[in-house]
Amino acid sequence: MTFLHSGDESAVLARRFMSARFARNVFLLLAVTLVASGCSEVRGRRKVQEGNRLYRDGAYKEAVAAFEEAEQFVPNLPELWLNLGYTCRQILIPGDKKPESVAAAKCAKDAFEKYQKLKPQDARGEMLYVQTLFDADEFDPLTKMYE
């Protein structure tokens, strides 16, 4: 039978205490991370809802801003990209080469490309992308797609 000296005993107790403290801290960190990611998802979905409301109200530029904020929180939410693309198409004036219309076309194309990647089984992504190319008078990419 081995007896611990007082120095050995305090070292063992200190290690046990540090180990328990470490485990508790890891648990707390994981809990905070899970809660924070859940809060981010909720915040992102609320921004998408805000963008949808602004779209319905005809405030397209403000809706785009809300969708862009939502991207920080829910970048893999397909509905974000579909709705952003629809909103940018509302700003786009077919055939217009003014900077605002060109930027709206780029916004819509980028959004529909992301939507296609997230939901490849939904034909709307490709259809809307192609329609946006037509409306923006971008015929070179269209030609390449169908050659």
C-alpha positions, 0 to 999 in steps of 0.5 A: 500500500502506497501512501501519498505525501502531502505534496503528492496529494495536493498535486493529484487534487490540483490535476483533478480540479483542473481536469474537471474545470477544463471539461466544464469549460469545454462543455460551456464553449460547446453550449455557447457555440450551439446557441450562437449558431441557432441564433444566427440562423434565426437572425438570418431567416428573419432578415429573409422574411424582412426582405420578402416583406420589403419586396411585397411592398415594392421597396426593392433596393431595401429588400436587396440590402436585407437579403445581403445582410441575411447572407452573413447568417444563412448563406446556404439557404436556397430561398435566400438566393431565389428571393434575392434573384427575383428582387434584383430582376425587379430592378433590372430594366431589360436592355438598359446599360445604365450602371444600376441595371447592369448591377441588378443583372449581375446580382440576379445572375449571381443569386440564381447561380448560387441557387442552382448550386444549392438546389440543382433539382429545381429547374427554376434556377437555370430558367431564371438565370437564362432569362436574366441573360436575355434581359441583360442582352448578354448573348455571348454566354447564352451562345456558349451555353447552347453550342 
